[in-house]
Amino acid sequence: MQIVLFLLPAVALLLGGLGYFIFKNLYVAPLIVIITASISVYTVFNSSFWIWVVIYTLVSFLAGLFVKLLSSKRQTSNTY
């Protein structure tokens, strides 16, 4: 249970932030999260894990959006 509540959301946050930082695309990291979480529904967890798949995908997207907003704000403040 600790994995679902603490470890996997932290991984989704990191993957979302790093995914945007590396790929400069908001959709790559959430796509990776939804694919791997969907596979884990059938291999590791049961069907009640689907709600967590949605939550982790949203967390990953929001983390990427947050990094995008920070990087765009940083770029606009450095221009004269």
LODRENFI-344977 format. One line per 5 residues: number of its first residue (from 0); their letters; for each residue x, y, z of N, C-alpha, C, O. Coordinates in steps of 0.2 Angstrom, whole numbers, plus 5000, padded with zeros to 4 digits. Each point is the difference from the previous one (the first is absolute). Layout:
N
NUM = A = X,Y,Z,X,Y,Z,X,Y,Z,X,Y,Z; ...
//
This chain:
80
0 = MQIVL = 5004,4994,5000,4996,5006,5000,5004,5006,5000,4998,5005,4997; 5008,4995,5006,5005,5006,5000,5002,5001,4993,5002,5006,4999; 4999,4989,4997,5002,5001,4994,4995,5004,4996,5002,5005,4996; 4992,4994,5004,4995,5003,4996,4999,5007,5003,4999,5005,4996; 5002,4997,5010,4998,5006,5003,5006,5005,5000,5000,5006,5000
5 = FLLPA = 5007,4991,5000,5005,5004,5001,5005,5000,4994,5002,5005,4997; 5000,4989,5002,5006,4999,4995,4997,5001,4993,5004,5004,4996; 4991,4993,5002,4997,5001,4993,4998,5008,4998,5002,5002,4995; 4995,5001,5010,4999,5007,4998,5006,5004,5000,5001,5005,4996; 5004,4994,5008,5007,5003,4999,5003,4999,4994,5003,5004,4997
10 = VALLL = 4997,4990,5000,5003,4998,4994,4996,5004,4994,5003,5002,4996; 4990,4998,5005,4996,5004,4995,5002,5007,5000,5001,5003,4994; 5000,5000,5012,5002,5007,5000,5007,5001,4997,5001,5005,4996; 5004,4991,5006,5006,5001,4997,5000,4998,4992,5004,5004,4996; 4993,4991,5002,5000,4999,4993,4996,5006,4996,5002,5001,4994
15 = GGLGY = 4993,5001,5009,4997,5006,4997,5004,5006,4999,5000,5003,4995; 5004,4999,5010,5004,5006,5000,5006,4998,4996,5002,5005,4995; 5001,4990,5005,5006,4998,4996,4998,4999,4993,5004,5002,4995; 4990,4995,5004,4998,4999,4993,4999,5006,4996,5002,5001,4994; 4995,5004,5009,5000,5007,4997,5007,5003,4999,5001,5003,4995
20 = FIFKN = 5003,4997,5010,5006,5003,5000,5005,4997,4994,5003,5003,4997; 4996,4990,5002,5004,4997,4995,4997,5000,4993,5003,5002,4996; 4991,4997,5004,4996,4999,4993,4997,5007,4998,4999,5000,4994; 5000,5005,5010,4997,5006,4999,4993,4999,4997,4997,5003,4995; 4999,4991,5008,4994,4999,4997,4996,4997,5007,5002,4996,5003
25 = LYVAP = 4992,5007,4997,4996,4999,5006,4997,4993,5000,4998,4997,5005; 5002,4999,4989,4996,4994,5000,5004,4994,5000,4997,4994,5001; 5009,5006,4999,5005,4994,4999,5000,4997,5007,4998,4994,5000; 5003,5009,5005,5000,4997,5007,4994,4997,5002,4999,4995,5003; 4995,5009,4997,4994,4997,5001,4998,4994,4996,4997,4995,5003
30 = LIVII = 5005,5005,4991,4999,4994,4996,5004,4994,5002,4997,4994,5000; 5009,5007,5002,5004,4995,5003,4997,4997,5007,5000,4994,5001; 4998,5011,5003,4996,4998,5006,4994,4996,4999,4999,4995,5003; 4997,5007,4992,4994,4996,4999,5001,4993,4997,4996,4996,5002; 5009,5004,4994,5001,4993,4997,5003,4996,5005,4998,4994,5001
35 = TASIS = 5007,5008,5003,5003,4995,5005,4995,4999,5006,5000,4994,5002; 4996,5010,5000,4995,4999,5005,4995,4995,4997,4997,4996,5004; 5001,5005,4990,4995,4996,4997,5002,4992,5000,4996,4996,5001; 5010,5004,4997,5003,4993,5000,5001,4997,5007,4999,4994,5001; 5002,5010,5004,5001,4998,5007,4993,4998,5002,5000,4996,5005
40 = VYTVF = 4994,5007,4993,4994,4997,5002,4999,4993,4998,4997,4996,5005; 5005,5002,4990,4999,4993,4998,5006,4995,5003,4999,4994,5000; 5007,5009,5001,5005,4996,5003,5001,5000,5007,5002,4994,5003; 4997,5011,5000,5002,5001,5007,4994,5001,5005,4999,4997,5005; 4997,5008,4993,4994,5002,5004,4993,4997,4997,5001,4996,4995
45 = NSSFW = 4994,5006,5008,4993,4997,4998,4997,5006,4996,5003,5005,5000; 4991,4994,4998,4996,5005,4996,4998,5006,5004,4999,5005,4997; 5001,4995,5010,4999,5006,5004,5006,5005,4999,4999,5006,5003; 5006,4992,4994,5006,5005,4999,4999,5005,4995,5004,5004,4999; 4990,4995,4997,4999,5004,4994,4999,5008,5002,5002,5004,4997
50 = IWVVI = 4995,4997,5009,5000,5007,5003,5006,5003,5001,5001,5006,4999; 5004,4990,5003,5007,5002,5002,5004,5002,4993,5004,5004,5000; 4994,4992,4995,5003,5001,4993,4998,5007,4998,5004,5004,4998; 4990,4998,5003,4997,5007,4998,5004,5005,5004,5002,5005,4998; 4998,4994,5009,5003,5005,5004,5007,5001,4999,5003,5005,5000
55 = YTLVS = 5001,4989,4999,5007,5001,4998,5001,5003,4994,5005,5004,4999; 4991,4995,4996,5001,5004,4993,4999,5007,5001,5003,5004,4997; 4992,4998,5007,4998,5007,5001,5006,5003,5004,5002,5006,4999; 5001,4991,5006,5005,5002,5004,5006,5001,4996,5004,5006,5000; 4998,4990,4995,5005,5001,4995,4999,5005,4996,5005,5004,4998
60 = FLAGL = 4989,4997,4999,4999,5006,4996,5000,5007,5003,5003,5004,4998; 4995,4996,5009,5000,5006,5004,5007,5002,5001,5002,5006,5001; 5002,4989,5001,5008,5001,5001,5003,5003,4994,5004,5004,5000; 4995,4993,4994,5002,5003,4994,4998,5007,4998,5004,5004,4998; 4990,4997,5004,4997,5007,4999,5003,5005,5005,5002,5005,4998
65 = FVKLL = 5000,4993,5008,5003,5004,5005,5007,5002,4997,5002,5005,5001; 5002,4990,4997,5006,5001,4997,5000,5004,4994,5005,5005,4999; 4990,4994,4997,5000,5005,4994,4998,5007,5002,5004,5004,4997; 4992,4997,5008,4999,5007,5002,5006,5003,5003,5001,5006,4999; 5002,4990,5005,5006,5003,5004,5006,5001,4994,5003,5006,5001
70 = SSKRQ = 4998,4990,4994,5005,5001,4995,4998,5006,4996,5004,5004,4998; 4990,4997,5000,4998,5006,4996,5000,5006,5004,5002,5005,4997; 4996,4995,5009,5001,5006,5004,5007,5002,5001,5002,5006,5000; 5003,4989,5001,5007,5001,5001,5003,5003,4993,5004,5005,5000; 4993,4993,4994,5003,5002,4994,4998,5007,4999,5003,5004,4997
75 = TSNTY = 4990,4998,5005,4998,5007,4998,5003,5005,5005,5001,5006,4998; 5001,4992,5008,5003,5004,5005,5008,5001,4998,5003,5005,5002; 5000,4991,4994,5007,5001,4998,5000,5004,4994,5006,5002,4998; 4989,4999,4998,5001,5005,4994,4999,5007,5002,4996,5002,5005; 5007,5002,4991,5000,5007,5002,4996,5004,4995,4999,5006,5000
//
